[in-house]
Amino acid sequence: SKLFEDPLHRDIVMRINRINISLYSGMIIAVPKNFTNLTILDVAPFPQQISPTGDKFIYVSLKDLAFAAYDINGNLEYWGPVSGGKSYCPDIRRTCYTKTGTFSIYRKAGGKCASTKYPIGRGGAPMPYCMFFSGGFALHGSYEVPGYHASHGCVRLFIKDAKWLNENFIMDKENI
């Protein structure tokens, strides 16, 4: 916040670098040359328009560490950084990749959503604005989207992005 006092500029830099963690001495980040009239859609790693599908959908690219939300006409409405499952989780002594494929959101909860499984033995890890897509796998907000895969398999999003998806894009239960 000291480097980028304007919240919009700070948000754009965080999205470009796919991080919402604190910077540290010697860290290299990408910064736009000119912020004039720049929006988050201008720096999206996804096309602004795709072939219409007739349905709204969220595309998650684990390779690009980002998600895109497209409307029924194929227009990019929103995008943000993600962090998926890491290759090995020492606490469960196995891989913990994010499940891939085509899924539907079958349950969602608000800002107080929490894990029933992690941390192991206790549960309670914050998962604000969770949107479950397969078993215990969910898209959810996180205070730590570090620019690499770091979860137990869920898809971590910036909290404000998870809130936007949960409240403005994913319909209530009867429409899921």
C-alpha positions as CSV (number, residue, x, y, z in Angstrom):
1,S,0.0,0.0,0.0
2,K,3.0,2.3,0.4
3,L,4.2,1.7,-3.2
4,F,0.7,2.0,-4.7
5,E,-1.5,4.3,-2.6
6,D,-4.3,4.3,-5.2
7,P,-6.4,1.1,-4.5
8,L,-7.1,0.5,-8.2
9,H,-3.4,0.7,-9.1
10,R,-2.6,-1.7,-6.2
11,D,-5.4,-4.1,-7.3
12,I,-4.1,-4.1,-10.9
13,V,-0.5,-4.8,-9.7
14,M,-1.7,-7.6,-7.4
15,R,-3.6,-9.2,-10.3
16,I,-0.8,-9.0,-12.8
17,N,1.6,-10.6,-10.3
18,R,-1.1,-13.1,-9.1
19,I,-0.4,-12.3,-5.4
20,N,-2.1,-10.7,-2.4
21,I,0.8,-11.2,0.0
22,S,3.2,-8.7,1.3
23,L,6.2,-7.7,-0.8
24,Y,9.7,-8.3,0.6
25,S,13.0,-6.7,-0.1
26,G,14.5,-7.8,-3.4
27,M,11.2,-9.1,-4.7
28,I,10.6,-8.4,-8.4
29,I,7.1,-7.5,-9.6
30,A,5.5,-6.4,-12.9
31,V,4.0,-2.9,-13.0
32,P,2.2,-1.3,-15.9
33,K,4.0,1.6,-17.6
34,N,0.8,3.7,-17.5
35,F,-2.2,3.4,-15.3
36,T,-4.2,6.0,-17.2
37,N,-7.7,4.6,-17.9
38,L,-6.5,1.0,-17.2
39,T,-9.0,-1.4,-15.8
40,I,-8.6,-5.0,-14.5
41,L,-10.2,-6.3,-17.7
42,D,-7.4,-4.6,-19.7
43,V,-4.8,-6.7,-18.0
44,A,-6.7,-10.0,-18.1
45,P,-4.8,-13.0,-19.4
46,F,-8.0,-14.2,-21.1
47,P,-9.8,-13.0,-24.3
48,Q,-12.4,-10.3,-23.8
49,Q,-14.8,-12.3,-26.0
50,I,-15.2,-16.0,-26.7
51,S,-17.8,-18.0,-28.6
52,P,-21.1,-17.8,-26.6
53,T,-22.1,-20.9,-24.7
54,G,-25.6,-19.9,-23.6
55,D,-24.6,-20.2,-20.0
56,K,-22.5,-18.2,-17.6
57,F,-19.3,-20.0,-16.6
58,I,-16.1,-19.8,-14.7
59,Y,-12.9,-20.9,-16.4
60,V,-10.0,-21.7,-14.1
61,S,-6.5,-21.9,-15.6
62,L,-4.2,-23.5,-13.1
63,K,-1.4,-23.0,-15.6
64,D,-2.0,-19.2,-15.7
65,L,-2.9,-19.0,-12.0
66,A,-6.1,-17.2,-13.0
67,F,-9.8,-17.5,-13.4
68,A,-12.2,-15.9,-15.8
69,A,-16.0,-15.3,-15.5
70,Y,-17.8,-15.2,-18.8
71,D,-21.5,-14.2,-19.3
72,I,-24.0,-16.1,-21.5
73,N,-22.8,-14.1,-24.6
74,G,-19.2,-15.0,-24.1
75,N,-18.1,-11.7,-22.7
76,L,-15.4,-11.5,-20.0
77,E,-17.1,-10.0,-17.0
78,Y,-14.4,-10.5,-14.4
79,W,-11.1,-12.2,-13.7
80,G,-8.7,-12.8,-10.9
81,P,-5.7,-14.7,-9.7
82,V,-5.9,-18.2,-8.2
83,S,-3.7,-20.6,-6.3
84,G,-4.5,-24.3,-6.7
85,G,-3.4,-27.5,-4.9
86,K,0.3,-28.0,-4.4
87,S,2.2,-31.1,-5.5
88,Y,2.8,-32.5,-2.0
89,C,1.2,-31.7,1.4
90,P,3.4,-32.9,4.3
91,D,0.5,-32.9,6.8
92,I,-1.4,-35.5,4.8
93,R,1.7,-37.1,3.3
94,R,0.5,-37.2,-0.3
95,T,-0.1,-35.0,-3.3
96,C,-2.9,-32.5,-3.1
97,Y,-3.6,-31.4,-6.6
98,T,-6.7,-29.5,-7.6
99,K,-9.3,-31.6,-9.3
100,T,-9.7,-30.7,-13.0
101,G,-12.6,-31.1,-15.4
102,T,-16.0,-29.6,-15.9
103,F,-18.1,-29.1,-12.8
104,S,-21.1,-27.2,-11.5
105,I,-21.2,-25.3,-8.2
106,Y,-23.5,-27.3,-5.9
107,R,-23.2,-25.4,-2.7
108,K,-22.0,-22.1,-1.5
109,A,-21.7,-20.1,1.7
110,G,-20.9,-16.6,2.8
111,G,-18.0,-14.8,4.4
112,K,-17.9,-17.1,7.5
113,C,-17.4,-20.4,5.5
114,A,-14.6,-22.5,7.1
115,S,-13.0,-25.9,6.4
116,T,-14.3,-28.9,8.4
117,K,-11.0,-30.8,7.6
118,Y,-8.1,-28.4,7.7
119,P,-6.0,-27.9,9.7
120,I,-5.9,-31.6,10.2
121,G,-7.6,-32.7,13.4
122,R,-9.2,-29.3,14.1
123,G,-10.7,-27.8,11.0
124,G,-11.7,-24.1,11.0
125,A,-9.4,-22.8,8.2
126,P,-11.1,-19.7,6.8
127,M,-12.7,-20.3,3.3
128,P,-14.7,-17.1,2.9
129,Y,-17.4,-17.1,0.2
130,C,-16.8,-20.8,-0.6
131,M,-18.4,-22.3,-3.7
132,F,-18.1,-26.1,-3.7
133,F,-17.6,-27.8,-7.1
134,S,-16.6,-31.4,-6.3
135,G,-16.6,-33.2,-3.0
136,G,-14.7,-31.1,-0.6
137,F,-13.1,-29.0,-3.3
138,A,-14.2,-25.4,-3.5
139,L,-13.4,-22.0,-5.0
140,H,-13.0,-19.7,-2.0
141,G,-11.4,-16.5,-0.8
142,S,-8.0,-16.5,0.9
143,Y,-5.7,-14.1,2.6
144,E,-2.8,-15.9,0.9
145,V,-2.8,-16.2,-2.9
146,P,1.0,-16.4,-3.2
147,G,1.5,-16.6,-7.0
148,Y,2.1,-20.4,-6.9
149,H,0.1,-23.4,-6.0
150,A,-0.1,-23.7,-2.2
151,S,-3.5,-25.2,-1.2
152,H,-4.7,-28.7,-0.2
153,G,-6.6,-28.8,-3.5
154,C,-9.1,-25.9,-3.3
155,V,-8.9,-23.0,-5.6
156,R,-7.9,-19.9,-3.6
157,L,-9.1,-16.5,-4.8
158,F,-8.6,-13.0,-3.6
159,I,-11.4,-12.5,-1.0
160,K,-13.0,-9.7,-2.9
161,D,-13.1,-11.9,-6.1
162,A,-14.7,-14.8,-4.2
163,K,-17.2,-12.4,-2.8
164,W,-18.0,-11.0,-6.2
165,L,-18.4,-14.5,-7.7
166,N,-20.5,-15.7,-4.8
167,E,-22.8,-12.8,-4.6
168,N,-23.0,-11.5,-8.2
169,F,-22.2,-14.4,-10.5
170,I,-23.2,-17.7,-9.0
171,M,-26.9,-17.7,-8.5
172,D,-28.7,-18.8,-5.4
173,K,-29.3,-22.5,-4.7
174,E,-32.4,-22.9,-6.8
175,N,-30.4,-21.6,-9.8
176,I,-27.1,-23.5,-9.3
